[in-house]
Amino acid sequence: MATTIETLLALSIPTPKTETVCIPRLVMPDGQPLTLELRQLTFNQVADLRERSKDFAIHAVLAGVKTPNLRDRTLREHFDAETPAELVKKLFLPGEIEELSTHISTLAGYHRKTVELVQDVQKN
């Protein structure tokens, strides 16, 4: 029987998760809603965002949207946004920003049950 250490040594780090979502309010020229590919953030990315930004949701969207590139200069210039954060505020409604941030956080393991109790220590 393998020990816990041996089991852990046999594991490989899983590929980061991605998810495709659409924003029905934003319609492309072909009539389809704008789709965004979201990516899973690492612990260090989330910790850095929480530490340095009071606008966590906006910066989570900037870090977690894989495509399209919301830092693209041409896109910012088109929407007259000085910064990528300003572009996010112009493109998306506040509720959309929060919902996108929640999806990105869920990919990183937040907002879902990820740990199970093996033994209830309060039982005698």
Summary of the structure (lengths in Angstrom):
residues: 124
radius of gyration: 18.9
end to end distance: 29.4
largest distance: 65.8
contacts: 281
relative contact order: 0.15
helix: 44%
strand: 16%
